[in-house]
Amino acid sequence: MSEDKEIVKRLDTIIRLLLNQQTNNGKMKLDEQYLLMDSIGLNSTEIGKFLKKEPRNVSSRIIKLKKKTKIKSK
């Protein structure tokens, strides 16, 4: 079981490094970061950990952004 935890820890580190690179080291707007992380399948808790935000705030912000995006695309 500890081997599984070590693998998960390493994968989390890789994800963080890739996301940091993808978000241009903080130059990408926060809303864009939310949508990017959501689009690759991270949940609100995972996004919150990465961005140091509360998961419930992340969740509600993503919902608002998706609604806003749908309105623009019509």
mmCIF file of the N, C-alpha and C atoms, coordinates in Angstrom:
data_MODEL
# 
_entry.id   MODEL 
# 
loop_
_atom_site.group_PDB 
_atom_site.id 
_atom_site.type_symbol 
_atom_site.label_atom_id 
_atom_site.label_alt_id 
_atom_site.label_comp_id 
_atom_site.label_asym_id 
_atom_site.label_entity_id 
_atom_site.label_seq_id 
_atom_site.pdbx_PDB_ins_code 
_atom_site.Cartn_x 
_atom_site.Cartn_y 
_atom_site.Cartn_z 
_atom_site.occupancy 
_atom_site.B_iso_or_equiv 
_atom_site.pdbx_formal_charge 
_atom_site.auth_seq_id 
_atom_site.auth_comp_id 
_atom_site.auth_asym_id 
_atom_site.auth_atom_id 
_atom_site.pdbx_PDB_model_num 
ATOM 1   N N  . MET A 1 1  ? 0.820   -1.202 0.000   1.00 0.00 ? 1  MET A N  1 
ATOM 2   C CA . MET A 1 1  ? 0.000   0.000  0.000   1.00 0.00 ? 1  MET A CA 1 
ATOM 3   C C  . MET A 1 1  ? 0.859   1.259  0.000   1.00 0.00 ? 1  MET A C  1 
ATOM 4   N N  . SER A 1 2  ? 1.971   1.257  0.723   1.00 0.00 ? 2  SER A N  1 
ATOM 5   C CA . SER A 1 2  ? 2.828   2.440  0.754   1.00 0.00 ? 2  SER A CA 1 
ATOM 6   C C  . SER A 1 2  ? 3.448   2.700  -0.614  1.00 0.00 ? 2  SER A C  1 
ATOM 7   N N  . GLU A 1 3  ? 3.636   1.643  -1.396  1.00 0.00 ? 3  GLU A N  1 
ATOM 8   C CA . GLU A 1 3  ? 4.151   1.813  -2.753  1.00 0.00 ? 3  GLU A CA 1 
ATOM 9   C C  . GLU A 1 3  ? 3.133   2.566  -3.606  1.00 0.00 ? 3  GLU A C  1 
ATOM 10  N N  . ASP A 1 4  ? 1.846   2.271  -3.423  1.00 0.00 ? 4  ASP A N  1 
ATOM 11  C CA . ASP A 1 4  ? 0.792   2.982  -4.146  1.00 0.00 ? 4  ASP A CA 1 
ATOM 12  C C  . ASP A 1 4  ? 0.784   4.461  -3.778  1.00 0.00 ? 4  ASP A C  1 
ATOM 13  N N  . LYS A 1 5  ? 0.953   4.757  -2.500  1.00 0.00 ? 5  LYS A N  1 
ATOM 14  C CA . LYS A 1 5  ? 0.973   6.149  -2.054  1.00 0.00 ? 5  LYS A CA 1 
ATOM 15  C C  . LYS A 1 5  ? 2.155   6.897  -2.661  1.00 0.00 ? 5  LYS A C  1 
ATOM 16  N N  . GLU A 1 6  ? 3.275   6.220  -2.772  1.00 0.00 ? 6  GLU A N  1 
ATOM 17  C CA . GLU A 1 6  ? 4.469   6.833  -3.358  1.00 0.00 ? 6  GLU A CA 1 
ATOM 18  C C  . GLU A 1 6  ? 4.241   7.131  -4.841  1.00 0.00 ? 6  GLU A C  1 
ATOM 19  N N  . ILE A 1 7  ? 3.597   6.222  -5.535  1.00 0.00 ? 7  ILE A N  1 
ATOM 20  C CA . ILE A 1 7  ? 3.292   6.433  -6.955  1.00 0.00 ? 7  ILE A CA 1 
ATOM 21  C C  . ILE A 1 7  ? 2.347   7.617  -7.119  1.00 0.00 ? 7  ILE A C  1 
ATOM 22  N N  . VAL A 1 8  ? 1.319   7.675  -6.295  1.00 0.00 ? 8  VAL A N  1 
ATOM 23  C CA . VAL A 1 8  ? 0.363   8.782  -6.351  1.00 0.00 ? 8  VAL A CA 1 
ATOM 24  C C  . VAL A 1 8  ? 1.067   10.103 -6.060  1.00 0.00 ? 8  VAL A C  1 
ATOM 25  N N  . LYS A 1 9  ? 1.944   10.105 -5.081  1.00 0.00 ? 9  LYS A N  1 
ATOM 26  C CA . LYS A 1 9  ? 2.687   11.316 -4.726  1.00 0.00 ? 9  LYS A CA 1 
ATOM 27  C C  . LYS A 1 9  ? 3.534   11.793 -5.905  1.00 0.00 ? 9  LYS A C  1 
ATOM 28  N N  . ARG A 1 10 ? 4.195   10.871 -6.562  1.00 0.00 ? 10 ARG A N  1 
ATOM 29  C CA . ARG A 1 10 ? 5.026   11.235 -7.710  1.00 0.00 ? 10 ARG A CA 1 
ATOM 30  C C  . ARG A 1 10 ? 4.181   11.740 -8.878  1.00 0.00 ? 10 ARG A C  1 
ATOM 31  N N  . LEU A 1 11 ? 3.056   11.089 -9.117  1.00 0.00 ? 11 LEU A N  1 
ATOM 32  C CA . LEU A 1 11 ? 2.166   11.543 -10.191 1.00 0.00 ? 11 LEU A CA 1 
ATOM 33  C C  . LEU A 1 11 ? 1.614   12.936 -9.890  1.00 0.00 ? 11 LEU A C  1 
ATOM 34  N N  . ASP A 1 12 ? 1.257   13.189 -8.636  1.00 0.00 ? 12 ASP A N  1 
ATOM 35  C CA . ASP A 1 12 ? 0.791   14.519 -8.244  1.00 0.00 ? 12 ASP A CA 1 
ATOM 36  C C  . ASP A 1 12 ? 1.865   15.571 -8.507  1.00 0.00 ? 12 ASP A C  1 
ATOM 37  N N  . THR A 1 13 ? 3.096   15.228 -8.222  1.00 0.00 ? 13 THR A N  1 
ATOM 38  C CA . THR A 1 13 ? 4.208   16.151 -8.465  1.00 0.00 ? 13 THR A CA 1 
ATOM 39  C C  . THR A 1 13 ? 4.360   16.432 -9.954  1.00 0.00 ? 13 THR A C  1 
ATOM 40  N N  . ILE A 1 14 ? 4.267   15.404 -10.759 1.00 0.00 ? 14 ILE A N  1 
ATOM 41  C CA . ILE A 1 14 ? 4.369   15.576 -12.213 1.00 0.00 ? 14 ILE A CA 1 
ATOM 42  C C  . ILE A 1 14 ? 3.236   16.454 -12.723 1.00 0.00 ? 14 ILE A C  1 
ATOM 43  N N  . ILE A 1 15 ? 2.027   16.208 -12.245 1.00 0.00 ? 15 ILE A N  1 
ATOM 44  C CA . ILE A 1 15 ? 0.874   17.015 -12.655 1.00 0.00 ? 15 ILE A CA 1 
ATOM 45  C C  . ILE A 1 15 ? 1.091   18.472 -12.282 1.00 0.00 ? 15 ILE A C  1 
ATOM 46  N N  . ARG A 1 16 ? 1.565   18.720 -11.074 1.00 0.00 ? 16 ARG A N  1 
ATOM 47  C CA . ARG A 1 16 ? 1.812   20.100 -10.634 1.00 0.00 ? 16 ARG A CA 1 
ATOM 48  C C  . ARG A 1 16 ? 2.862   20.784 -11.506 1.00 0.00 ? 16 ARG A C  1 
ATOM 49  N N  . LEU A 1 17 ? 3.921   20.072 -11.822 1.00 0.00 ? 17 LEU A N  1 
ATOM 50  C CA . LEU A 1 17 ? 4.969   20.646 -12.666 1.00 0.00 ? 17 LEU A CA 1 
ATOM 51  C C  . LEU A 1 17 ? 4.443   20.968 -14.064 1.00 0.00 ? 17 LEU A C  1 
ATOM 52  N N  . LEU A 1 18 ? 3.681   20.049 -14.629 1.00 0.00 ? 18 LEU A N  1 
ATOM 53  C CA . LEU A 1 18 ? 3.123   20.272 -15.960 1.00 0.00 ? 18 LEU A CA 1 
ATOM 54  C C  . LEU A 1 18 ? 2.115   21.419 -15.960 1.00 0.00 ? 18 LEU A C  1 
ATOM 55  N N  . LEU A 1 19 ? 1.278   21.474 -14.932 1.00 0.00 ? 19 LEU A N  1 
ATOM 56  C CA . LEU A 1 19 ? 0.309   22.564 -14.850 1.00 0.00 ? 19 LEU A CA 1 
ATOM 57  C C  . LEU A 1 19 ? 1.003   23.901 -14.659 1.00 0.00 ? 19 LEU A C  1 
ATOM 58  N N  . ASN A 1 20 ? 2.039   23.912 -13.859 1.00 0.00 ? 20 ASN A N  1 
ATOM 59  C CA . ASN A 1 20 ? 2.786   25.149 -13.644 1.00 0.00 ? 20 ASN A CA 1 
ATOM 60  C C  . ASN A 1 20 ? 3.387   25.641 -14.959 1.00 0.00 ? 20 ASN A C  1 
ATOM 61  N N  . GLN A 1 21 ? 3.926   24.723 -15.721 1.00 0.00 ? 21 GLN A N  1 
ATOM 62  C CA . GLN A 1 21 ? 4.494   25.079 -17.017 1.00 0.00 ? 21 GLN A CA 1 
ATOM 63  C C  . GLN A 1 21 ? 3.389   25.535 -17.972 1.00 0.00 ? 21 GLN A C  1 
ATOM 64  N N  . GLN A 1 22 ? 2.274   24.833 -17.981 1.00 0.00 ? 22 GLN A N  1 
ATOM 65  C CA . GLN A 1 22 ? 1.172   25.146 -18.887 1.00 0.00 ? 22 GLN A CA 1 
ATOM 66  C C  . GLN A 1 22 ? 0.545   26.500 -18.570 1.00 0.00 ? 22 GLN A C  1 
ATOM 67  N N  . THR A 1 23 ? 0.523   26.862 -17.308 1.00 0.00 ? 23 THR A N  1 
ATOM 68  C CA . THR A 1 23 ? -0.084  28.139 -16.924 1.00 0.00 ? 23 THR A CA 1 
ATOM 69  C C  . THR A 1 23 ? 0.933   29.276 -16.991 1.00 0.00 ? 23 THR A C  1 
ATOM 70  N N  . ASN A 1 24 ? 2.032   29.031 -17.660 1.00 0.00 ? 24 ASN A N  1 
ATOM 71  C CA . ASN A 1 24 ? 3.064   30.051 -17.887 1.00 0.00 ? 24 ASN A CA 1 
ATOM 72  C C  . ASN A 1 24 ? 3.576   30.661 -16.597 1.00 0.00 ? 24 ASN A C  1 
ATOM 73  N N  . ASN A 1 25 ? 3.783   29.821 -15.605 1.00 0.00 ? 25 ASN A N  1 
ATOM 74  C CA . ASN A 1 25 ? 4.328   30.272 -14.323 1.00 0.00 ? 25 ASN A CA 1 
ATOM 75  C C  . ASN A 1 25 ? 3.540   31.435 -13.731 1.00 0.00 ? 25 ASN A C  1 
ATOM 76  N N  . GLY A 1 26 ? 2.228   31.322 -13.769 1.00 0.00 ? 26 GLY A N  1 
ATOM 77  C CA . GLY A 1 26 ? 1.376   32.330 -13.147 1.00 0.00 ? 26 GLY A CA 1 
ATOM 78  C C  . GLY A 1 26 ? 0.911   33.434 -14.075 1.00 0.00 ? 26 GLY A C  1 
ATOM 79  N N  . LYS A 1 27 ? 1.284   33.383 -15.339 1.00 0.00 ? 27 LYS A N  1 
ATOM 80  C CA . LYS A 1 27 ? 0.887   34.437 -16.273 1.00 0.00 ? 27 LYS A CA 1 
ATOM 81  C C  . LYS A 1 27 ? -0.495  34.199 -16.877 1.00 0.00 ? 27 LYS A C  1 
ATOM 82  N N  . MET A 1 28 ? -1.003  32.986 -16.748 1.00 0.00 ? 28 MET A N  1 
ATOM 83  C CA . MET A 1 28 ? -2.339  32.685 -17.244 1.00 0.00 ? 28 MET A CA 1 
ATOM 84  C C  . MET A 1 28 ? -3.358  33.191 -16.227 1.00 0.00 ? 28 MET A C  1 
ATOM 85  N N  . LYS A 1 29 ? -4.447  33.758 -16.703 1.00 0.00 ? 29 LYS A N  1 
ATOM 86  C CA . LYS A 1 29 ? -5.482  34.270 -15.805 1.00 0.00 ? 29 LYS A CA 1 
ATOM 87  C C  . LYS A 1 29 ? -6.055  33.135 -14.968 1.00 0.00 ? 29 LYS A C  1 
ATOM 88  N N  . LEU A 1 30 ? -6.479  33.483 -13.768 1.00 0.00 ? 30 LEU A N  1 
ATOM 89  C CA . LEU A 1 30 ? -7.001  32.491 -12.835 1.00 0.00 ? 30 LEU A CA 1 
ATOM 90  C C  . LEU A 1 30 ? -8.188  31.733 -13.430 1.00 0.00 ? 30 LEU A C  1 
ATOM 91  N N  . ASP A 1 31 ? -9.099  32.446 -14.075 1.00 0.00 ? 31 ASP A N  1 
ATOM 92  C CA . ASP A 1 31 ? -10.260 31.785 -14.680 1.00 0.00 ? 31 ASP A CA 1 
ATOM 93  C C  . ASP A 1 31 ? -9.830  30.777 -15.744 1.00 0.00 ? 31 ASP A C  1 
ATOM 94  N N  . GLU A 1 32 ? -8.816  31.120 -16.512 1.00 0.00 ? 32 GLU A N  1 
ATOM 95  C CA . GLU A 1 32 ? -8.302  30.198 -17.531 1.00 0.00 ? 32 GLU A CA 1 
ATOM 96  C C  . GLU A 1 32 ? -7.685  28.968 -16.879 1.00 0.00 ? 32 GLU A C  1 
ATOM 97  N N  . GLN A 1 33 ? -7.027  29.163 -15.737 1.00 0.00 ? 33 GLN A N  1 
ATOM 98  C CA . GLN A 1 33 ? -6.438  28.037 -15.016 1.00 0.00 ? 33 GLN A CA 1 
ATOM 99  C C  . GLN A 1 33 ? -7.526  27.092 -14.516 1.00 0.00 ? 33 GLN A C  1 
ATOM 100 N N  . TYR A 1 34 ? -8.613  27.673 -13.978 1.00 0.00 ? 34 TYR A N  1 
ATOM 101 C CA . TYR A 1 34 ? -9.736  26.843 -13.524 1.00 0.00 ? 34 TYR A CA 1 
ATOM 102 C C  . TYR A 1 34 ? -10.246 25.968 -14.667 1.00 0.00 ? 34 TYR A C  1 
ATOM 103 N N  . LEU A 1 35 ? -10.498 26.596 -15.805 1.00 0.00 ? 35 LEU A N  1 
ATOM 104 C CA . LEU A 1 35 ? -11.066 25.866 -16.937 1.00 0.00 ? 35 LEU A CA 1 
ATOM 105 C C  . LEU A 1 35 ? -10.095 24.831 -17.494 1.00 0.00 ? 35 LEU A C  1 
ATOM 106 N N  . LEU A 1 36 ? -8.822  25.168 -17.530 1.00 0.00 ? 36 LEU A N  1 
ATOM 107 C CA . LEU A 1 36 ? -7.819  24.220 -18.012 1.00 0.00 ? 36 LEU A CA 1 
ATOM 108 C C  . LEU A 1 36 ? -7.779  22.985 -17.123 1.00 0.00 ? 36 LEU A C  1 
ATOM 109 N N  . MET A 1 37 ? -7.694  23.199 -15.834 1.00 0.00 ? 37 MET A N  1 
ATOM 110 C CA . MET A 1 37 ? -7.602  22.072 -14.902 1.00 0.00 ? 37 MET A CA 1 
ATOM 111 C C  . MET A 1 37 ? -8.872  21.236 -14.911 1.00 0.00 ? 37 MET A C  1 
ATOM 112 N N  . ASP A 1 38 ? -10.013 21.902 -15.030 1.00 0.00 ? 38 ASP A N  1 
ATOM 113 C CA . ASP A 1 38 ? -11.275 21.176 -15.119 1.00 0.00 ? 38 ASP A CA 1 
ATOM 114 C C  . ASP A 1 38 ? -11.317 20.349 -16.402 1.00 0.00 ? 38 ASP A C  1 
ATOM 115 N N  . SER A 1 39 ? -10.815 20.908 -17.489 1.00 0.00 ? 39 SER A N  1 
ATOM 116 C CA . SER A 1 39 ? -10.869 20.214 -18.779 1.00 0.00 ? 39 SER A CA 1 
ATOM 117 C C  . SER A 1 39 ? -9.984  18.969 -18.820 1.00 0.00 ? 39 SER A C  1 
ATOM 118 N N  . ILE A 1 40 ? -8.947  18.926 -17.983 1.00 0.00 ? 40 ILE A N  1 
ATOM 119 C CA . ILE A 1 40 ? -8.096  17.728 -17.971 1.00 0.00 ? 40 ILE A CA 1 
ATOM 120 C C  . ILE A 1 40 ? -8.541  16.716 -16.917 1.00 0.00 ? 40 ILE A C  1 
ATOM 121 N N  . GLY A 1 41 ? -9.666  17.022 -16.261 1.00 0.00 ? 41 GLY A N  1 
ATOM 122 C CA . GLY A 1 41 ? -10.262 16.029 -15.380 1.00 0.00 ? 41 GLY A CA 1 
ATOM 123 C C  . GLY A 1 41 ? -9.968  16.162 -13.899 1.00 0.00 ? 41 GLY A C  1 
ATOM 124 N N  . LEU A 1 42 ? -9.332  17.256 -13.485 1.00 0.00 ? 42 LEU A N  1 
ATOM 125 C CA . LEU A 1 42 ? -9.105  17.436 -12.055 1.00 0.00 ? 42 LEU A CA 1 
ATOM 126 C C  . LEU A 1 42 ? -10.410 17.858 -11.390 1.00 0.00 ? 42 LEU A C  1 
ATOM 127 N N  . ASN A 1 43 ? -10.638 17.384 -10.174 1.00 0.00 ? 43 ASN A N  1 
ATOM 128 C CA . ASN A 1 43 ? -11.849 17.783 -9.465  1.00 0.00 ? 43 ASN A CA 1 
ATOM 129 C C  . ASN A 1 43 ? -11.588 19.054 -8.657  1.00 0.00 ? 43 ASN A C  1 
ATOM 130 N N  . SER A 1 44 ? -12.631 19.579 -8.037  1.00 0.00 ? 44 SER A N  1 
ATOM 131 C CA . SER A 1 44 ? -12.534 20.846 -7.307  1.00 0.00 ? 44 SER A CA 1 
ATOM 132 C C  . SER A 1 44 ? -11.506 20.800 -6.184  1.00 0.00 ? 44 SER A C  1 
ATOM 133 N N  . THR A 1 45 ? -11.421 19.677 -5.508  1.00 0.00 ? 45 THR A N  1 
ATOM 134 C CA . THR A 1 45 ? -10.460 19.536 -4.413  1.00 0.00 ? 45 THR A CA 1 
ATOM 135 C C  . THR A 1 45 ? -9.034  19.608 -4.941  1.00 0.00 ? 45 THR A C  1 
ATOM 136 N N  . GLU A 1 46 ? -8.774  18.912 -6.032  1.00 0.00 ? 46 GLU A N  1 
ATOM 137 C CA . GLU A 1 46 ? -7.431  18.907 -6.617  1.00 0.00 ? 46 GLU A CA 1 
ATOM 138 C C  . GLU A 1 46 ? -7.055  20.292 -7.148  1.00 0.00 ? 46 GLU A C  1 
ATOM 139 N N  . ILE A 1 47 ? -8.003  20.945 -7.800  1.00 0.00 ? 47 ILE A N  1 
ATOM 140 C CA . ILE A 1 47 ? -7.756  22.292 -8.314  1.00 0.00 ? 47 ILE A CA 1 
ATOM 141 C C  . ILE A 1 47 ? -7.510  23.246 -7.151  1.00 0.00 ? 47 ILE A C  1 
ATOM 142 N N  . GLY A 1 48 ? -8.314  23.111 -6.113  1.00 0.00 ? 48 GLY A N  1 
ATOM 143 C CA . GLY A 1 48 ? -8.155  23.951 -4.931  1.00 0.00 ? 48 GLY A CA 1 
ATOM 144 C C  . GLY A 1 48 ? -6.791  23.795 -4.282  1.00 0.00 ? 48 GLY A C  1 
ATOM 145 N N  . LYS A 1 49 ? -6.304  22.575 -4.211  1.00 0.00 ? 49 LYS A N  1 
ATOM 146 C CA . LYS A 1 49 ? -4.974  22.342 -3.636  1.00 0.00 ? 49 LYS A CA 1 
ATOM 147 C C  . LYS A 1 49 ? -3.902  23.042 -4.457  1.00 0.00 ? 49 LYS A C  1 
ATOM 148 N N  . PHE A 1 50 ? -4.002  22.925 -5.762  1.00 0.00 ? 50 PHE A N  1 
ATOM 149 C CA . PHE A 1 50 ? -2.997  23.521 -6.639  1.00 0.00 ? 50 PHE A CA 1 
ATOM 150 C C  . PHE A 1 50 ? -3.023  25.047 -6.581  1.00 0.00 ? 50 PHE A C  1 
ATOM 151 N N  . LEU A 1 51 ? -4.230  25.619 -6.566  1.00 0.00 ? 51 LEU A N  1 
ATOM 152 C CA . LEU A 1 51 ? -4.366  27.078 -6.591  1.00 0.00 ? 51 LEU A CA 1 
ATOM 153 C C  . LEU A 1 51 ? -4.518  27.700 -5.206  1.00 0.00 ? 51 LEU A C  1 
ATOM 154 N N  . LYS A 1 52 ? -4.501  26.848 -4.186  1.00 0.00 ? 52 LYS A N  1 
ATOM 155 C CA . LYS A 1 52 ? -4.666  27.307 -2.799  1.00 0.00 ? 52 LYS A CA 1 
ATOM 156 C C  . LYS A 1 52 ? -5.995  28.046 -2.609  1.00 0.00 ? 52 LYS A C  1 
ATOM 157 N N  . LYS A 1 53 ? -7.063  27.388 -3.080  1.00 0.00 ? 53 LYS A N  1 
ATOM 158 C CA . LYS A 1 53 ? -8.423  27.913 -2.970  1.00 0.00 ? 53 LYS A CA 1 
ATOM 159 C C  . LYS A 1 53 ? -9.313  26.849 -2.338  1.00 0.00 ? 53 LYS A C  1 
ATOM 160 N N  . GLU A 1 54 ? -10.409 27.288 -1.738  1.00 0.00 ? 54 GLU A N  1 
ATOM 161 C CA . GLU A 1 54 ? -11.376 26.358 -1.154  1.00 0.00 ? 54 GLU A CA 1 
ATOM 162 C C  . GLU A 1 54 ? -12.098 25.597 -2.273  1.00 0.00 ? 54 GLU A C  1 
ATOM 163 N N  . PRO A 1 55 ? -12.239 24.273 -2.131  1.00 0.00 ? 55 PRO A N  1 
ATOM 164 C CA . PRO A 1 55 ? -12.902 23.478 -3.173  1.00 0.00 ? 55 PRO A CA 1 
ATOM 165 C C  . PRO A 1 55 ? -14.309 23.970 -3.525  1.00 0.00 ? 55 PRO A C  1 
ATOM 166 N N  . ARG A 1 56 ? -15.076 24.395 -2.537  1.00 0.00 ? 56 ARG A N  1 
ATOM 167 C CA . ARG A 1 56 ? -16.444 24.858 -2.848  1.00 0.00 ? 56 ARG A CA 1 
ATOM 168 C C  . ARG A 1 56 ? -16.409 26.141 -3.679  1.00 0.00 ? 56 ARG A C  1 
ATOM 169 N N  . ASN A 1 57 ? -15.412 27.002 -3.434  1.00 0.00 ? 57 ASN A N  1 
ATOM 170 C CA . ASN A 1 57 ? -15.275 28.216 -4.236  1.00 0.00 ? 57 ASN A CA 1 
ATOM 171 C C  . ASN A 1 57 ? -14.840 27.876 -5.661  1.00 0.00 ? 57 ASN A C  1 
ATOM 172 N N  . VAL A 1 58 ? -13.963 26.900 -5.772  1.00 0.00 ? 58 VAL A N  1 
ATOM 173 C CA . VAL A 1 58 ? -13.505 26.446 -7.089  1.00 0.00 ? 58 VAL A CA 1 
ATOM 174 C C  . VAL A 1 58 ? -14.689 25.905 -7.879  1.00 0.00 ? 58 VAL A C  1 
ATOM 175 N N  . SER A 1 59 ? -15.470 25.071 -7.241  1.00 0.00 ? 59 SER A N  1 
ATOM 176 C CA . SER A 1 59 ? -16.613 24.457 -7.900  1.00 0.00 ? 59 SER A CA 1 
ATOM 177 C C  . SER A 1 59 ? -17.608 25.501 -8.402  1.00 0.00 ? 59 SER A C  1 
ATOM 178 N N  . SER A 1 60 ? -17.950 26.447 -7.554  1.00 0.00 ? 60 SER A N  1 
ATOM 179 C CA . SER A 1 60 ? -18.924 27.460 -7.970  1.00 0.00 ? 60 SER A CA 1 
ATOM 180 C C  . SER A 1 60 ? -18.357 28.358 -9.068  1.00 0.00 ? 60 SER A C  1 
ATOM 181 N N  . ARG A 1 61 ? -17.064 28.646 -9.008  1.00 0.00 ? 61 ARG A N  1 
ATOM 182 C CA . ARG A 1 61 ? -16.450 29.491 -10.043 1.00 0.00 ? 61 ARG A CA 1 
ATOM 183 C C  . ARG A 1 61 ? -16.438 28.774 -11.393 1.00 0.00 ? 61 ARG A C  1 
ATOM 184 N N  . ILE A 1 62 ? -16.134 27.492 -11.379 1.00 0.00 ? 62 ILE A N  1 
ATOM 185 C CA . ILE A 1 62 ? -16.116 26.724 -12.626 1.00 0.00 ? 62 ILE A CA 1 
ATOM 186 C C  . ILE A 1 62 ? -17.512 26.684 -13.244 1.00 0.00 ? 62 ILE A C  1 
ATOM 187 N N  . ILE A 1 63 ? -18.525 26.494 -12.417 1.00 0.00 ? 63 ILE A N  1 
ATOM 188 C CA . ILE A 1 63 ? -19.904 26.478 -12.921 1.00 0.00 ? 63 ILE A CA 1 
ATOM 189 C C  . ILE A 1 63 ? -20.231 27.812 -13.583 1.00 0.00 ? 63 ILE A C  1 
ATOM 190 N N  . LYS A 1 64 ? -19.877 28.921 -12.929 1.00 0.00 ? 64 LYS A N  1 
ATOM 191 C CA . LYS A 1 64 ? -20.140 30.252 -13.493 1.00 0.00 ? 64 LYS A CA 1 
ATOM 192 C C  . LYS A 1 64 ? -19.389 30.454 -14.806 1.00 0.00 ? 64 LYS A C  1 
ATOM 193 N N  . LEU A 1 65 ? -18.143 30.017 -14.847 1.00 0.00 ? 65 LEU A N  1 
ATOM 194 C CA . LEU A 1 65 ? -17.343 30.178 -16.063 1.00 0.00 ? 65 LEU A CA 1 
ATOM 195 C C  . LEU A 1 65 ? -17.907 29.360 -17.218 1.00 0.00 ? 65 LEU A C  1 
ATOM 196 N N  . LYS A 1 66 ? -18.364 28.152 -16.917 1.00 0.00 ? 66 LYS A N  1 
ATOM 197 C CA . LYS A 1 66 ? -18.942 27.314 -17.971 1.00 0.00 ? 66 LYS A CA 1 
ATOM 198 C C  . LYS A 1 66 ? -20.230 27.928 -18.507 1.00 0.00 ? 66 LYS A C  1 
ATOM 199 N N  . LYS A 1 67 ? -21.052 28.484 -17.619 1.00 0.00 ? 67 LYS A N  1 
ATOM 200 C CA . LYS A 1 67 ? -22.281 29.146 -18.059 1.00 0.00 ? 67 LYS A CA 1 
ATOM 201 C C  . LYS A 1 67 ? -21.946 30.345 -18.934 1.00 0.00 ? 67 LYS A C  1 
ATOM 202 N N  . LYS A 1 68 ? -20.954 31.112 -18.514 1.00 0.00 ? 68 LYS A N  1 
ATOM 203 C CA . LYS A 1 68 ? -20.522 32.294 -19.255 1.00 0.00 ? 68 LYS A CA 1 
ATOM 204 C C  . LYS A 1 68 ? -20.013 31.899 -20.643 1.00 0.00 ? 68 LYS A C  1 
ATOM 205 N N  . THR A 1 69 ? -19.273 30.810 -20.713 1.00 0.00 ? 69 THR A N  1 
ATOM 206 C CA . THR A 1 69 ? -18.733 30.319 -21.980 1.00 0.00 ? 69 THR A CA 1 
ATOM 207 C C  . THR A 1 69 ? -19.857 29.865 -22.909 1.00 0.00 ? 69 THR A C  1 
ATOM 208 N N  . LYS A 1 70 ? -20.872 29.200 -22.353 1.00 0.00 ? 70 LYS A N  1 
ATOM 209 C CA . LYS A 1 70 ? -22.007 28.748 -23.163 1.00 0.00 ? 70 LYS A CA 1 
ATOM 210 C C  . LYS A 1 70 ? -22.763 29.937 -23.746 1.00 0.00 ? 70 LYS A C  1 
ATOM 211 N N  . ILE A 1 71 ? -22.927 30.981 -22.954 1.00 0.00 ? 71 ILE A N  1 
ATOM 212 C CA . ILE A 1 71 ? -23.643 32.169 -23.422 1.00 0.00 ? 71 ILE A CA 1 
ATOM 213 C C  . ILE A 1 71 ? -22.877 32.825 -24.569 1.00 0.00 ? 71 ILE A C  1 
ATOM 214 N N  . LYS A 1 72 ? -21.564 32.918 -24.456 1.00 0.00 ? 72 LYS A N  1 
ATOM 215 C CA . LYS A 1 72 ? -20.743 33.531 -25.503 1.00 0.00 ? 72 LYS A CA 1 
ATOM 216 C C  . LYS A 1 72 ? -20.775 32.728 -26.796 1.00 0.00 ? 72 LYS A C  1 
ATOM 217 N N  . SER A 1 73 ? -20.872 31.411 -26.684 1.00 0.00 ? 73 SER A N  1 
ATOM 218 C CA . SER A 1 73 ? -20.822 30.567 -27.877 1.00 0.00 ? 73 SER A CA 1 
ATOM 219 C C  . SER A 1 73 ? -22.139 30.555 -28.649 1.00 0.00 ? 73 SER A C  1 
ATOM 220 N N  . LYS A 1 74 ? -23.203 31.066 -28.065 1.00 0.00 ? 74 LYS A N  1 
ATOM 221 C CA . LYS A 1 74 ? -24.508 31.084 -28.754 1.00 0.00 ? 74 LYS A CA 1 
ATOM 222 C C  . LYS A 1 74 ? -24.603 32.202 -29.736 1.00 0.00 ? 74 LYS A C  1 
# 
